[in-house]
Amino acid sequence: MGFYCEHIFPRLMEWVMAREEFCRLRSGLLASVHGEILELGVGTGLNLAHYPHTIAELHGIDPASLLPKIVASRSARASFPVYFQKHTAETLPYIDRRFDYVVSTWTLCTIPDAVRALQEVRRVLKPEGRLLFLEHGRSNDQKIAVWQDRLNAVQNVIGCGCNLNRQIDRMISQSGLTITHLDRFSMQGVPRLAGEMYQGTAVAQH
Ligand SMILES: C[S@@+](CC[C@H](N)C(=O)[O-])C[C@H]1O[C@@H](n2cnc3c(N)ncnc32)[C@H](O)[C@@H]1O
């Protein structure tokens, strides 16, 4: 990982993704989780403040260690146990049927083999467990989607592997998970190229 992705990009992420509208969406997504939680791509730990105090344990993985001091101080403030590991989502280091919820926010855009990662999510979810996702991706508006395709290579560089044009719901279905709820909306204050949102729930149905 180069200097830009290790040191500059995480600070940009903090600056953009800690804004009010991002916080509002994070809180809404996480308000009802309980039990044992796994978060994919924890980044700088921006979701930590939005989990209910009553969760049993939070596990998180990320192949990068972004702003580790900030992540450590956010983890220390949590009122529940937090266990973060440096790992990729494509091979999750957990036993089958371990988690009540898996959470993914603004991460399926970046995981290189996102379908493989989602197959792993299906494996580690309990039979009644749920994937909660809040992701940006491909627009339904063809005029926007064309530009997402054109600018994807640029975004890949400036976003350290981020893709603008992934059809998130299709990837989730391809993995064998079943989407039970999906909201599509354009995020306020974010250019549509990167603000076409997919928010919802999927189940494993073992
Ligand atoms: C845009 S950031 C989002 C961070 C965080 N989820 C949030 O909501 O603020 C994307 C994250 O995906 C992580 N990532 C990249 N490749 C990954 C992989 N193979 N498995 C899991 N996470 C990955 C990156 O390191 C980064 O932390």
The ligand as a Gaussian input file, in Angstrom:
#p B3LYP/6-31G(d) Opt

LIG

0 1
 C      -14.297000       3.640000       1.600000
 S      -13.598000       2.702000       2.896000
 C      -14.996000       2.514000       3.985000
 C      -14.615000       2.337000       5.405000
 C      -15.768000       2.079000       6.386000
 N      -16.505000       0.885000       6.043000
 C      -16.698000       3.258000       6.527000
 O      -17.911000       3.093000       6.365000
 O      -16.220000       4.346000       6.836000
 C      -13.415000       1.083000       2.200000
 C      -12.711000       0.099000       3.132000
 O      -12.648000      -1.206000       2.522000
 C      -11.427000      -1.796000       2.912000
 N      -11.084000      -2.949000       2.056000
 C      -10.379000      -2.941000       0.905000
 N      -10.211000      -4.196000       0.463000
 C      -10.839000      -5.014000       1.342000
 C      -10.994000      -6.430000       1.441000
 N      -10.476000      -7.264000       0.534000
 N      -11.671000      -6.924000       2.500000
 C      -12.209000      -6.083000       3.429000
 N      -12.088000      -4.737000       3.391000
 C      -11.405000      -4.214000       2.363000
 C      -10.443000      -0.629000       2.805000
 O       -9.211000      -0.882000       3.461000
 C      -11.254000       0.497000       3.450000
 O      -11.064000       0.545000       4.832000

